[in-house]
Amino acid sequence: MLQDKEKQFKPDNNKKKGKIKIDFGRQGGTFLAYTLVLLGYYGLVVNIVMVNEWFSLTEQTWISFTEMDRTVLFWTHETYVDTFFLPLILLFVTCFLLTYKEDIPHYGIKASIWLVPFIILEAFIFYTFMFGFSLEPFILQFGNWNGYLHIIILMATTLSGAISGMKLKQLIISKRKI
């Protein structure tokens, strides 16, 4: 009887150790995708465009963010060529993966569409931290056609990524059934 109790508390060191597997579940994966997009989208814009615009290799000077163009936070579509379309590619791939991993594709499409208001809200938050609270962000986003063009581009990118993920998963499932 004493030996049985000792076996219960003995660690089993003979188990084969393999790869580390982290199971975040559906909500954890969605949260990770949102974090990637929210930090990566504006991170790519700022790191590529602002550094190229304000950093001079010959003079080694850095100009403060208060002297930057304030419209770049709300009209990021003007920076896509300079950033090699990396923010759009990041958004597309994230929406693709959000929908592809779901068993019910409508959950992934819904999670992808929610990225657009979060990206726009993040622009308002960054603007407030950098320049203080004012009504200018509302005018830039909703009082100008460039703001609406930006929203349309974001919606088109998220929907195309989500629908592509859904269609690829449907294609793979139909091939497996054959």
ZIQUI-V867603 format. One record per helix or strand of 2 or more residues. SS is the DSSP state (alpha for helix, beta for strand). FROM is the first residue (numbers start at 0). LEN is the number of residues. Records with the same first field share a line. If there is no record, write none. Layout:
SS->FROM-LEN + FROM-LEN
This chain:
alpha->1-8 + 24-30 + 64-3 + 69-4 + 75-4 + 85-15 + 104-27 + 135-7 + 144-33
